[in-house]
Amino acid sequence: MAGTLEPKPFSELDEGNMIQYAEQRLFGGKIDSLGTHIERKKALAEPTRYSILYLLYEYGKISRKRLVSETGRDSNDLQHHLNDLLDTNLIAKIPAPEDADGRKTYYRITTLGKQEIASDIEHIVGGHAHENRFKTLGDPELVDGMSDGDDRRQALVVGDEEEIETLGNRRSDLRARRIDFQRVAGQE
């Protein structure tokens, strides 16, 4: 049988090189590296950044203005989080869509970002159950026929009117609590 022999799979461990062993076994020098993988995990280890990525998973693409609104953070604070997600290739800055305000900045989730969130959903929810929970959500600025006031979160695929109303009330309650918290936090 012609060809080259593969190195022994445990030779790195035998030499005390656990990191190189993990690098070789996981990535094999082909698709990624342990270092960049760990940097992505570090970026996602912060709740705001993870939540931004999750929001982009649901929206697909979103304007910076909408991110400021949805996160309750000012633009400068948000930039720090966006830079970490951009640097690790979890999100990408994109040009404004043709029918949108070209002066605004827009972001989209990358394939790597989708894989991170989809993997977590798979482990948390199990199977593809999450696909039946929501239709694709959209930034009202980017979805035809949807105004800024339209409630894009009531795009439930399953559930009756009572369930939708309950979710709407819960969302309103959570937003009111967030506003109260921000008001109190701003006074201290």
Contacts in CASP RR format, 6 or more apart in sequence:
PFRMAT RR
TARGET T0000
AUTHOR 0000-0000-0000
METHOD contacts of the structure
MODEL  1
MAGTLEPKPFSELDEGNMIQYAEQRLFGGKIDSLGTHIERKKALAEPTRY
SILYLLYEYGKISRKRLVSETGRDSNDLQHHLNDLLDTNLIAKIPAPEDA
DGRKTYYRITTLGKQEIASDIEHIVGGHAHENRFKTLGDPELVDGMSDGD
DRRQALVVGDEEEIETLGNRRSDLRARRIDFQRVAGQE
8 14 0 8 1.000
9 25 0 8 1.000
10 21 0 8 1.000
12 18 0 8 1.000
12 20 0 8 1.000
12 21 0 8 1.000
12 24 0 8 1.000
13 21 0 8 1.000
19 34 0 8 1.000
22 34 0 8 1.000
23 29 0 8 1.000
23 33 0 8 1.000
23 34 0 8 1.000
26 34 0 8 1.000
26 37 0 8 1.000
27 33 0 8 1.000
27 34 0 8 1.000
27 37 0 8 1.000
36 88 0 8 1.000
39 87 0 8 1.000
39 88 0 8 1.000
40 88 0 8 1.000
40 89 0 8 1.000
40 90 0 8 1.000
40 112 0 8 1.000
40 116 0 8 1.000
43 49 0 8 1.000
43 84 0 8 1.000
43 85 0 8 1.000
43 87 0 8 1.000
43 88 0 8 1.000
43 90 0 8 1.000
44 50 0 8 1.000
44 53 0 8 1.000
44 90 0 8 1.000
44 116 0 8 1.000
46 81 0 8 1.000
46 84 0 8 1.000
48 71 0 8 1.000
48 73 0 8 1.000
48 81 0 8 1.000
49 81 0 8 1.000
49 84 0 8 1.000
49 85 0 8 1.000
51 71 0 8 1.000
52 67 0 8 1.000
52 71 0 8 1.000
52 78 0 8 1.000
52 81 0 8 1.000
52 82 0 8 1.000
52 85 0 8 1.000
52 91 0 8 1.000
53 85 0 8 1.000
53 90 0 8 1.000
53 91 0 8 1.000
53 109 0 8 1.000
53 113 0 8 1.000
53 116 0 8 1.000
53 117 0 8 1.000
54 117 0 8 1.000
55 62 0 8 1.000
55 67 0 8 1.000
55 70 0 8 1.000
55 71 0 8 1.000
56 62 0 8 1.000
56 91 0 8 1.000
56 107 0 8 1.000
56 108 0 8 1.000
56 109 0 8 1.000
56 113 0 8 1.000
57 109 0 8 1.000
57 113 0 8 1.000
57 114 0 8 1.000
57 117 0 8 1.000
57 118 0 8 1.000
58 134 0 8 1.000
58 136 0 8 1.000
58 137 0 8 1.000
58 138 0 8 1.000
59 66 0 8 1.000
59 136 0 8 1.000
59 137 0 8 1.000
59 138 0 8 1.000
59 139 0 8 1.000
60 108 0 8 1.000
60 109 0 8 1.000
60 136 0 8 1.000
60 138 0 8 1.000
61 94 0 8 1.000
61 97 0 8 1.000
61 106 0 8 1.000
61 107 0 8 1.000
61 108 0 8 1.000
61 109 0 8 1.000
61 139 0 8 1.000
61 142 0 8 1.000
62 70 0 8 1.000
62 106 0 8 1.000
62 107 0 8 1.000
62 108 0 8 1.000
62 138 0 8 1.000
62 139 0 8 1.000
62 142 0 8 1.000
63 96 0 8 1.000
63 100 0 8 1.000
63 101 0 8 1.000
63 104 0 8 1.000
63 105 0 8 1.000
63 106 0 8 1.000
63 107 0 8 1.000
63 139 0 8 1.000
63 141 0 8 1.000
63 142 0 8 1.000
64 75 0 8 1.000
64 78 0 8 1.000
64 82 0 8 1.000
64 104 0 8 1.000
64 105 0 8 1.000
64 106 0 8 1.000
64 107 0 8 1.000
65 104 0 8 1.000
65 141 0 8 1.000
66 139 0 8 1.000
66 140 0 8 1.000
66 141 0 8 1.000
67 78 0 8 1.000
67 82 0 8 1.000
67 107 0 8 1.000
68 74 0 8 1.000
68 75 0 8 1.000
68 78 0 8 1.000
71 78 0 8 1.000
72 178 0 8 1.000
72 182 0 8 1.000
73 81 0 8 1.000
82 91 0 8 1.000
82 107 0 8 1.000
85 91 0 8 1.000
86 92 0 8 1.000
86 93 0 8 1.000
88 112 0 8 1.000
89 110 0 8 1.000
89 112 0 8 1.000
90 109 0 8 1.000
90 110 0 8 1.000
90 112 0 8 1.000
90 113 0 8 1.000
90 116 0 8 1.000
91 107 0 8 1.000
91 108 0 8 1.000
91 109 0 8 1.000
91 110 0 8 1.000
91 113 0 8 1.000
92 107 0 8 1.000
92 108 0 8 1.000
92 110 0 8 1.000
93 105 0 8 1.000
93 106 0 8 1.000
93 107 0 8 1.000
94 106 0 8 1.000
94 107 0 8 1.000
94 108 0 8 1.000
95 102 0 8 1.000
95 106 0 8 1.000
96 102 0 8 1.000
96 103 0 8 1.000
96 104 0 8 1.000
96 105 0 8 1.000
96 106 0 8 1.000
97 106 0 8 1.000
97 142 0 8 1.000
99 142 0 8 1.000
99 144 0 8 1.000
100 106 0 8 1.000
100 141 0 8 1.000
100 142 0 8 1.000
101 141 0 8 1.000
104 141 0 8 1.000
106 142 0 8 1.000
109 117 0 8 1.000
121 130 0 8 1.000
132 157 0 8 1.000
132 158 0 8 1.000
133 156 0 8 1.000
133 157 0 8 1.000
133 158 0 8 1.000
134 155 0 8 1.000
134 156 0 8 1.000
134 157 0 8 1.000
135 155 0 8 1.000
135 156 0 8 1.000
135 157 0 8 1.000
136 155 0 8 1.000
137 152 0 8 1.000
137 153 0 8 1.000
137 155 0 8 1.000
138 146 0 8 1.000
138 152 0 8 1.000
140 146 0 8 1.000
140 147 0 8 1.000
140 148 0 8 1.000
140 149 0 8 1.000
140 150 0 8 1.000
140 152 0 8 1.000
141 148 0 8 1.000
143 152 0 8 1.000
146 152 0 8 1.000
151 168 0 8 1.000
153 167 0 8 1.000
153 168 0 8 1.000
153 171 0 8 1.000
154 164 0 8 1.000
154 167 0 8 1.000
154 168 0 8 1.000
156 163 0 8 1.000
156 164 0 8 1.000
156 167 0 8 1.000
END
